[in-house]
Amino acid sequence: IYNQGGKLIFGQGTELSVKP
């Protein structure tokens, strides 16, 4: 898992929006 442009990117290619 790492943060990119306000998103959490998971190794499998899944991404979640993490806008506060």
C-alpha distance matrix in Angstrom:
0.0 3.8 7.0 9.8 13.2 12.5 9.9 6.4 5.4 4.5 6.3 9.3 9.7 9.5 9.1 10.4 12.8 12.5 16.0 17.9
3.8 0.0 3.8 6.6 10.2 10.0 8.2 5.7 5.4 6.8 8.6 11.8 11.0 11.1 9.7 10.7 12.1 11.5 14.4 16.4
7.0 3.8 0.0 3.8 6.7 6.4 5.5 4.7 6.1 9.0 11.5 14.1 12.5 12.0 9.4 9.7 9.9 8.9 11.3 13.4
9.8 6.6 3.8 0.0 3.8 5.5 5.2 6.4 6.9 10.5 12.6 14.7 12.2 12.2 9.4 10.3 9.9 9.9 11.4 14.3
13.2 10.2 6.7 3.8 0.0 3.8 5.6 8.5 9.7 13.5 15.9 17.6 14.7 14.3 11.0 11.0 9.3 9.3 9.6 12.6
12.5 10.0 6.4 5.5 3.8 0.0 3.8 6.9 9.5 13.1 16.2 17.7 15.1 13.8 10.1 8.9 6.6 5.7 6.1 9.0
9.9 8.2 5.5 5.2 5.6 3.8 0.0 3.8 6.1 9.6 12.9 14.1 11.6 10.0 6.4 5.6 4.7 5.3 7.5 10.7
6.4 5.7 4.7 6.4 8.5 6.9 3.8 0.0 3.8 6.5 10.0 11.6 9.9 8.3 5.4 5.2 6.6 6.6 10.0 12.5
5.4 5.4 6.1 6.9 9.7 9.5 6.1 3.8 0.0 3.8 6.7 8.4 6.5 6.0 4.5 6.8 9.1 10.1 13.3 16.1
4.5 6.8 9.0 10.5 13.5 13.1 9.6 6.5 3.8 0.0 3.8 5.5 5.5 5.2 6.0 8.5 11.6 12.7 16.2 18.7
6.3 8.6 11.5 12.6 15.9 16.2 12.9 10.0 6.7 3.8 0.0 3.8 5.4 7.2 9.1 12.1 15.2 16.4 19.8 22.4
9.3 11.8 14.1 14.7 17.6 17.7 14.1 11.6 8.4 5.5 3.8 0.0 3.8 5.6 8.9 12.1 15.5 17.4 20.8 23.6
9.7 11.0 12.5 12.2 14.7 15.1 11.6 9.9 6.5 5.5 5.4 3.8 0.0 3.8 6.4 10.1 13.1 15.4 18.4 21.6
9.5 11.1 12.0 12.2 14.3 13.8 10.0 8.3 6.0 5.2 7.2 5.6 3.8 0.0 3.8 6.9 10.3 12.8 16.0 19.0
9.1 9.7 9.4 9.4 11.0 10.1 6.4 5.4 4.5 6.0 9.1 8.9 6.4 3.8 0.0 3.8 6.8 9.3 12.3 15.4
10.4 10.7 9.7 10.3 11.0 8.9 5.6 5.2 6.8 8.5 12.1 12.1 10.1 6.9 3.8 0.0 3.8 6.2 9.3 12.2
12.8 12.1 9.9 9.9 9.3 6.6 4.7 6.6 9.1 11.6 15.2 15.5 13.1 10.3 6.8 3.8 0.0 3.8 5.8 9.1
12.5 11.5 8.9 9.9 9.3 5.7 5.3 6.6 10.1 12.7 16.4 17.4 15.4 12.8 9.3 6.2 3.8 0.0 3.8 6.2
16.0 14.4 11.3 11.4 9.6 6.1 7.5 10.0 13.3 16.2 19.8 20.8 18.4 16.0 12.3 9.3 5.8 3.8 0.0 3.8
17.9 16.4 13.4 14.3 12.6 9.0 10.7 12.5 16.1 18.7 22.4 23.6 21.6 19.0 15.4 12.2 9.1 6.2 3.8 0.0
